[in-house]
Amino acid sequence: MSFDPNTAASYNSQTYVFQDSAFVGATLTQLTNNFNNGGLTRTLVGNTLTFTYAGGDAVAADLFVATFSITPQAPPPVGNAVPAPAGLLIVGLGVPFFGLASRFRRRVA
């Protein structure tokens, strides 16, 4: 985020609000911030990201820049796709019984 003081000699306070479900659980890290008058402040609460600049005087040679990094929340672990041993045991025991049942039916008929 940057403001170019070549367009104005002073700035009023400014607030920018962004909302996105992707912000939930994310962390916001400040990398650079050379804004005057206390700098550019930020908050990240739930799904709302807010940047606020208190305003102040600017010199034409100034260029205010702030850089932030947003790190998303780690995804939940993916479930194991390998079947449970108990399920394999049940299927393995059931197959021979189907064979015996069909053999028994042939004898009765």
VENPEVEN-V793815 format. One record per backbone hydrogen bond with DSSP energy under -1.0 kcal/mol. NH is the residue of the N-H (numbers start at 0). CO is the residue of the C=O. Records with the same first field share a line. If there is no record, write none. Layout:
NH->CO, CO
This chain:
2->63
6->3
7->4
10->55
13->52
15->50
17->48
19->46
22->19
23->20
25->22
26->70
28->68
30->66
31->66
33->64
38->35
40->51
42->49
44->47
47->44
48->17
49->42
50->15
51->40
52->13
55->10
57->8
61->58
63->2
65->0
66->31
68->28
70->26
87->83
88->84
89->85
90->86
91->87
92->88
93->89
94->90
97->93
98->94
99->95
100->96
101->97
102->98
103->99
104->100
105->101
106->102
107->103
108->104
